[in-house]
Amino acid sequence: MNKDVTTSTTPAHHPKLKELAATAICGNDITSSCLYVSALAIIYAGQYAWVALLMVGGVLYLFRSIYGEVVGALPLNGGAYNALLNTTSKSTASLAACLTLLSYMATAVISASEAMHYVHHLWQGLPIIYATIGLLALFMGLTIMGIGESSIVAVIIFITHLSTLTLLLVIGFFFLFSHGFDTLTLNYSQPLEGSIPRALFFGFAAAMLGISGFESSANFVEEQAEGVFPKTLRNMWLAVTIFNPLTAFLAIAIIPLAAVKENQTALLAYMGEVAGGSWLAIIISVNAALVLSGAVLTSYVGVTGLVQRMTLDRCLPQFLLITNKKGSAYLIMITFFLLCVSILMITAGDIGALAGVYTISFLAVMVFFGIGNILLKFRRNRLPRPVRASGLVLFLAITAVLAALAGNAILNPAYVWVFLKYFVPTVSIVFIMLYRIELLIFFAFIVRQLERPLKKIIPFKSYTIKRLIQTIRSQQFVFFSKGDNIANINKVMRYIVENEHTNRIKIVNVLEEGEEPPKKLMHEVEVLDLAYPELEVDFVIIRGSKFGPELIQELSDKWGIPKNFMFIGSPGDHFPYRLQELGGVRLVI
């Protein structure tokens, strides 16, 4: 038993993002889809594309409460990975993280490619593939140098983008009413490929790409001021529900359907040229290149944060955390750049194929978020939350996303194969890391069998592998107990044995002045210590202190244990701190 006296320190508080800045950062990502999703929806739903996009807006409305409940209860960066990490096993959370990584990769490639297509609309001699690689390389360089997401720049881009879209709609509808409805009538007289329900189903499936980026706000919720997160969800929903259907309807009203397909890579610039002339096309193209480039930067920043979190959780190789003098994890950026270039070359810059990979990975993340909400209701019901999604909302939202996934798979089976080419290797690396102890034990067994006959050839011995296993398992974990019963502590021990590579755990009981140590708990820990011979259990009593962020930080520094390797039970309504104030401490029961 240890007695530690803590001293109170005042934590540094960084200014939090207000509504406009937070909305701009995630809004640039989701509203950039306006530049290409209308064309995709029209290709599959024809003249009913705007209806399909309204349906997408309806699904997004359902997800507002789902995201609001999950992030309201677990207001930590990491999105679906964080939600599942705190409600289920690390392997399930890692699966969601792999899908998120793939989504970021497709975001970067499709945004960079679309940006160059809009520039190509102005300069026909631009080599799009090489220019796209150059843009990806530029932002890799910027992020390595430490230039991250600037909220001021994001706000300027966001306001400029919405103003440009509004200008296009105003001039476009003025053109429509000035020149008549002949094109609109002609387009509605065109025969559909199949029935209206079929067109709406496949149009809806393709148009779900229009809400990609909705998860972005959940990835930086800790940087947002209190109460801002649900406002960002509302603002993103309003933006895509207003602009996407109106843009698609305007395209159908002033452009023949055949011309839409011919100009799908820069449809809004073509619309601007038809409705207002070359000056409007130039404004739209410059704005498109700007906002899509902002989405590329968002991808680099987002993937770096997620990979760092996964690496700290020992889901990825530790060398990825190596930083340069600027403090940037440059190996993550370089690897991300190379993967983006490879998917660009494999798809030959085909927007449809890129969108297919993007949509499959993004929609799968949405499904995992819905599953995270269900698990949150059953396993972390004590956690306070500002809003609760009903069972009906969850059912409708998850069903709609699964339908969109099925629709994309039916439309383009080849895109599923491209998706799997990247998903399977990514998952394989993560799961090798998660089960590396078992793999090393098996490898040590093989080496031991070969040591005698091949000792001159084998460059290392089985004891070297055993030492490596011991090094990996030497990482300590901490559980802060409030005097939990033996059943709860047993759950903690089981979780750690099944999900973490360790043979050492500290069970810490914090006592304020005048409190006595729970003798029953001390006895129960001794029983569990005997029940788990593979774990070295250290029961620590800290007297005269109050559990909170300062104590967690002090113990993390003193023991050299990262805060994401510390666990607590689910706090109730009267817990004096918000979960994000604890610095990444995880929930285990």
N, C-alpha and C positions, 0 to 999 in steps of 0.2 A: 504494500500500500504506500502511495506517495502523497505527501501533503505539499500543495503548491499555493503560494499566495500571489495573486495577480494584481497588477496595477492597471488603472484605467487610462486609456489613451483615446484621443479624439480622432476618429477616422477621417481621412481626407474625402471631401465631397466634391465631385466634378459636376459642372453644370449639366443638367439633363436637357434632352431635346424637347422643344415645345411642339405643338400640333403641326404647324406648317412645315418645320424642318423634318420631323419624323415622317409626315405624309409624303414630302418631296422625295426622300431617300427611297422609300418603297414604291411610291407612286411612279417614279421614273421607270421602274422595272415593269410594273403591270400595265401602265398606259402606253409603253413603247409597243405593246402588242397590237395597238390600234393600227400600226403602220403595216401590218401584214395579215392580221386575222380576218379582216373583212374579205380579202381576196380568197383565202382558204374556205371561208364559209360559203361564199358565192359559188365556188367551184363545185362544192358538194350539195348545197341546198338550193342553188339557182336563185330565183327571184324571192324565195322565202328565207334567205340568209338572215335578214334582220330579225325574223321571228326566232330562228335558232339562237341568235345572239341574245335576245331577250330571255330565252330559256336558260342560257348560261348565267345571266344576271340573277335569275331566280335561284339557281343552285348556289351562287355565291352568297346570296342573302341568307340561305340556310347555314352556310359555313361561318358566317359572322358570329353566331352564337356558339358554335362548336369551338372555334379558335378563341373566342372570348372566355369560355369556361376553362379550357385547358391552360391557356397562358395566364388567365386571372388567378388560377389556383397554383400554377408553377411558373411564376414570372421570371424565368431564367432564359438566357440565350441558348439557341440550339434547336428550336423548332420541334419537329417530330422526334428527333433523336433524344432531346431532353425529356419530352413528354413520356416516351417509352422507357427511357433509362430510369425514371423515377416511379414507374408503375409496373414494369415487367423485367424480363431478363436482359442482360447486356447484349446477348446475341440478337434478340429481336430488335432492340434499339439500333444495333449496328446495321441491320438490314435496311432500316429506314434511312440511316445515315448514308449508306451506299447509294440509295436511290436519290437522295438529296444532292450528293456529289455529282451524280450523272446529270441531274437536272441543272446544276450550276454550269457544268461543262457544255451542255446543249444550249443553255442561255447565252453563254459567252460567244459560242460559234454562230448561232443564228442571228444574234444582235450585231456582231461584227460584220457578218456576211450581208445582212440587210442594209446596214449603214453604207457599205461600199456599193450596193446596188443603187441606192439613192444618189450617191455621188456619181456613179456611172451614168445616171439619168442626165447629169449636167455635163460630164466629160466622157464621151463614148469610148475614148481610147484607154480608159482605165482597166488594167488587168485585175479582175475582181478577186480571183483566188489569191494571188500574191498580195494584193492590197489588204485582203482580210487577214492574212498571216502577219502582215506588217502592223496592222492595228492591234492584233492580239499581242504581238511582241512589244509594241509601244506601252501597253498597259501593264504587261509583265515588268518592264523596266521601271515604270512609275511606282508600282507597288513595292518592288524590291528596294527602290530608293526611299520608301517610306511615305509616299504621297497616297494617302487613303481617301476615304469618302469624306468630302467636305460638305457640310450641311448648307453653307452659303451658296456654293456652286450648284448643289443639288436643287436648292430653292429656285435659283435663277433658271436652270434648265427646265424645271417642272412648270414654272409660270409661263415661260416662253413656249413650251410644248402645248400646254392647254390653250394658250392664246392663239397659237397657230392652228390648232384643230378647230377652235371656235371660228376663226377667220375663214377657214376652208368651208365650214358648214354654212356660214352666213352667205358667202359669195356663191356657194354651190346651190343653195335653195333659191337665191335671187336669180341665178341662171336658169334654174328649173322653171320658176314661175314666169320668167321673161320669154323663154323659148318653147314653152308648152310641154305637154306630157307624152309626146309621141314615142320617145325612147322607152319610157316607163311602160306604156301600153304594149309596145312591141315586145319588151322583155317578158311581160306577164302572159303574152300569147305563146311564148316558146314552150314546147312540150318538155315535161320533166322526165328524167330517167327513172321510171318507176312511179310510185304513188307519192302523194304529199307527205304522209307519215314517214315513208322511207327517206325522202329528201330531208325532212326535219331531223330524223334520227342521225343520219350520217353528217348532216350539217352541224348538228349539236355536238357530235363527237369531235369533229375537226375544230369547232369554235371554242371548245374548252381550253384550247391553247391561249385564248384571250384572257384567262384569269391567272396564268402563270405569273408568279411574282407576288401573289396574295400572301404566300407564306413568308415573304421577306421581312415583314414587320416583326414577326415572332423571333427572328434571328438576332435582333438587336433591341429587344424589349427592355433590357437592363439599362440601356442608354436613354430611355424615354422617361419623361416626367410622369408623375402619378396621374392616372386617368387618361393619358394620351393614347395608349394602345387601342382601346375600342374605337376611338375617334379615327385612327388611321384605317381601321377595318371599314368603318362607315364611309370614309372619303374615297377609299379605293373602290368600294362597291358602287358608289354614285358615279365615279368617273367612267368605269367600264360599262355600266348599265346605260349611261346616257350616250357616250361617244361611240361605242362600238356599233350598236344597232342603227344609230343615225347615219354614221359613215357608210355602213353597208347599204342602207336604203338609198342614200344619195348616189352611191355608185350605180345601183340598179336603175335609178331614175334618169341618169344623164349619160351613161355609157352602155353600149350594147354588150350583152353577156360574153360574146366571143372576144371582145376587146379586153374584158376583165382578165381572162386567162392569159392573154398575150402580154399583159402588163402587170402580172400579179406580184412581181418582185419589187415594184415601185408604184403600186396602184394609186396611192394618195397624191404623189407628184403628178401622175398622169391626169387624175381628176382635177387637180389644181390648174393644169395646163388647159384642159377642156373648158373649165368654168371661168377662169380668170385670166389666163394667158401665161406666158413664160415667166413673168415676174413672180406669180404665185407658186409656180412649180419650183422655182429657185428657192424661195423662202421655205417651202415644205421640205425640199431635199436637204437644205442646210440644217433645218430643225431636226429632221429625221436622223441625220448623221450624228448630230449632237446628243440627242436623247438615247439613241441606240448605243453610242459610245459610253454614255453614262451607265447603261445596263451592263456593258462589258466590265466596267470598273466595279460595279456592285457585285458581279460574279467573282472577281478576283478577291475582293474584300471578304465576301461571304464564305467562299471555299477555304480561304486561309484560316478564318476563325473556327470553322467546323473541323477542319483537319487537325488544327492545334488542339482542340478540345478532345477529339478522338485519340490523338497521340498521347495526351496527358492521361487519358483513361486506359492507355496501353492497348488500344485497338489497332494501332498502326505502328510501324517501326519508329524507334525513338530518334533516329538520325534526322527525321523530318523537322525536328525542333531546333536544329542548328541555325543560328542567326548570324547576320552580318553586323557591321559596326553600327548600322542604323537600327538594329533590333528587329529586322525583317526576316521571317523564316523563308529565305530565298529558295530553298530546295522545293518547298510546296509550290511556289509560283512557277518555277521552271518545269516541274513535273506536270502541273496543270496546263501550262502552255503547250507542252509536247503532246499531251492527250488531246487537247483542242485541235491542234494541227492535224493529228492523225485522223480524227473523226471528220474533219473538213475534207481531207484527201480521199478517205474511203467513200464518202457520199458525193464527192466531186462538187461540193457546194450546192447540192440540190436542196432547195428550201423545204420541199415536201418531205424528204427523208430526214432532214434535220428536225423538222417540226414533229415528225413521227416519234423520234427518239425522245425529244423534249416532252411531248405530250404524255407518252407512256410513263416516263420516270416521274414527271410532275404529278400526274393523276394517282400514281401509286403512293406517292408521299401524302396526298390528300386522304387516301383511304387509310393509311397508317395514322394520320391525325385523328380521323374518326374513331379508329380502334383505340387510340390513346385516350379519347374522351370516355369511351365505354369502360375501359380499365380504371380510369380515374374515378368514375362513379362507384365502382365496386370495391376498389382497393384503397382509395385515398378519399373516401367520402367525408372525412372529418375536416379536410382542408377547406378553409373559407374561400369563397369565390364570388365575384360580383354578378355573375349571370350563370344560368344553367340551361343547357340545351335539352329539349324534351326528347323522349324516346322516338316520337314520330319524326322530328327534325333529323335526328341521327339516321333513322332508317331511310328516309327520302334522300338525304344528302349522299350517304354511302352508296345506295342503289343507283343514283344518277351517275356518280363517278365510275362505278363498275360498268354501267351501260356504256359510258363514253370510252372506257378502256376497251371493252369488247368491240365497239364500233370502229375504233382505230385499228385494232388487230385484224378485223374483217376487211377493212378498206385497203390496208397495206400490210400484208403478212411479211413482206420483205423487210419492212422497217422494224418488225419485232426481232428479226434475226440480227440487224445492226445493233439494236438495243442490247441484246443478249451478249454480243461480242464484247461489249464494255462492262456490262453488269456482272457477268460471271467472273471475269478476272478480278474485278474490284472486290466482290464478295469473297472470293477465294483468298486474297491477301489478308482481308480482315479476319476471316475465320481461321486462317493459319495462325494469326497472332492470338486469337482468343483460345485456341486449343494447342498452343505451342508446347506447353508442358507435356501433354499427352504424346505429342509427336516426338518431342525430345526423349522422353522415356523409351518410346519404341525404337528410336534411332540408337539410343545407348545400348539397348538389348541387342540390336543387330551388330553394332560395333564390337560388343563383348564376345559375340560368337565368332567374330573374324579376327580378334586380336592375336591369338596365338599363331594360326597358320599364316596370317598376312601382316604381322606386326612391322615388317620392314617397309611395307607399302603404305599402310594407313598413316596419315600425317598426325593424327591425334588419338587419344585413348578414351575409353568410356568414362573414366573419372573426370576428364575435362568437360564432358557433356553434363555430368552430374553436378560439377561445380557451377556450371552455367545455370542449371535448374535451380540450385540453391540461391544463386544471386538474384534470379527473377523472383523467387518466392520470398526473399528477405524483406520486400516492401511491406511496411506495417499499415494496418487499417485501424480506424477508430470508430467506436459506436458510443454516442452520448446517451446514457441511460437515465431516465427519470425515476428509476426504481421499478422498471418493468418486471413483469413476472417471468418465470422460466420459459413459458411458451413463446413470448415475444422475443426473448434473447435467443432462443433456439432457432426462430425464424431468421434472425440476423445471421447467426452462425451458418445456417444452411445456405442462405443467399451468398455469403462470402465464399464458402467452399465451392459452390456451383458456378459462380460468376467471376471470381477474382483469383489471380495467381499469388497466393500468399500463404505463409505458415505462422503469421504473427498478427494478433489483434489485441488492441487495448479497449477494454470496456470502462468508460469513464463516467463517474457519478459526481456531479457538481453539487456541493452543499453550501448554502448561504450560512451566515452567522447564526449560531444557536441550533442548527440542524444536526441530527445524529446520523451516522452511516447506517443504512438498512442491513442489519445482520442477516436477514433471510436472503436478500439478494446476494450477499457475499458467499453464502453457502451454496446458492443455486449456481453461481458462476463456477465454483469449484467442481460441482457435479458435471456441468457442461464441459469443463476443461478435460475431465476424464472421458467424457463421451466423444470428444473430438481429438483423438491423439495426434492427428496431423496438424493441429493448430496449437500454437503457444499462446495461451490467453493470459493477459496481464490486467488485473482489476485495479483501477486507479481511482482514488478518492481525492477530489480537489476541494479543500475547505475554504470558507470565507470568500467565496467568489460568486458571481452571478453569470449564468450561461448567456452568452450573446456574442456578437461579432468580434468584440475586442478579445475575449477569451479564446475564441476559435483561432484568430490570427496569432495570438501569443503561443498557443500550443502547437500550431502548425510550424511556426518559426523554431520553437524550442526542440521539437521532436523531429523536424525535417520531414513532416508528412504533408503532402499537398491537401488542400481543403476538399478536393473532389474525391479523396480517399477517406473522407469522414462521413458518417451516417447519423441520421436522427430518425425518430419516429415521426409520423404525420402530426404537425402541430394543430391545435384547435383554434377556435375563434378568439380566445383570450391571450394567445401568444403575442408578446409585445413587439416582435420584429417581423418584418416581411421576409419571405424566403430569400429574395435576391440580396438582402443585406448580409446574409451568412456566407457569401463568397463562393458559392458552388457546392456547399454541403448537400449530400444526396439523401433522399428519402428511401427508407428500406422497409418500414412496416406502417 
